[in-house]
Amino acid sequence: MFFLGPVGPTELLLIVLIIVIIFGARRLPELGKSLGEGIKNFKKSIGRENKGESEEKPPTKPKD
């Protein structure tokens, strides 16, 4: 699982600091929200595939 060894708290702090420097503190909530929505939509689409449903199917019309 860890290719470069275990990641400690110092490394995590450094990664967070670099992210804040690159994106800025104002954009971080927007990035988090969009990332969360993307993951949510991905899970929803995977769930539909497992059930055999698809968004691309046209709705069926009843025959009269």
C-alpha positions as CSV (number, residue, x, y, z in Angstrom):
1,M,0.0,0.0,0.0
2,F,2.8,2.4,0.8
3,F,5.2,2.6,-2.0
4,L,7.5,5.3,-0.5
5,G,7.1,4.2,3.1
6,P,4.6,5.2,5.7
7,V,3.5,8.8,5.7
8,G,3.8,10.5,9.1
9,P,2.2,13.6,10.5
10,T,5.2,15.8,9.4
11,E,4.8,14.7,5.8
12,L,1.0,15.3,5.9
13,L,1.5,18.8,7.3
14,L,4.0,19.5,4.6
15,I,1.5,18.3,1.9
16,V,-1.3,20.4,3.4
17,L,0.9,23.5,3.5
18,I,1.9,23.0,-0.2
19,I,-1.8,22.7,-1.2
20,V,-2.7,25.9,0.7
21,I,0.2,27.7,-1.0
22,I,-0.8,26.5,-4.4
23,F,-4.6,27.0,-4.3
24,G,-4.9,29.6,-1.6
25,A,-7.1,29.4,1.5
26,R,-10.2,30.9,-0.2
27,R,-10.4,28.2,-2.9
28,L,-10.0,25.2,-0.6
29,P,-13.7,25.0,0.4
30,E,-14.7,25.2,-3.2
31,L,-12.2,22.4,-4.1
32,G,-13.4,20.2,-1.3
33,K,-17.0,20.7,-2.3
34,S,-16.4,19.9,-6.0
35,L,-14.3,16.9,-5.0
36,G,-17.0,15.6,-2.8
37,E,-19.7,16.1,-5.5
38,G,-17.5,14.3,-8.0
39,I,-17.0,11.3,-5.7
40,K,-20.7,11.2,-4.9
41,N,-21.6,11.2,-8.6
42,F,-19.0,8.5,-9.3
43,K,-20.4,6.3,-6.6
44,K,-23.9,6.9,-7.9
45,S,-22.9,5.9,-11.5
46,I,-21.1,2.8,-10.2
47,G,-24.2,1.8,-8.3
48,R,-26.4,2.1,-11.4
49,E,-24.0,0.0,-13.4
50,N,-24.2,-2.8,-10.8
51,K,-28.0,-2.7,-10.8
52,G,-28.0,-2.7,-14.6
53,E,-29.5,0.7,-14.9
54,S,-28.2,3.5,-17.2
55,E,-29.0,7.2,-17.5
56,E,-28.7,6.9,-21.3
57,K,-31.8,4.6,-21.7
58,P,-34.8,6.5,-23.1
59,P,-37.9,6.3,-20.9
60,T,-40.4,3.6,-22.0
61,K,-43.8,4.7,-23.2
62,P,-46.9,2.7,-22.5
63,K,-48.6,1.2,-25.5
64,D,-52.2,2.1,-26.1
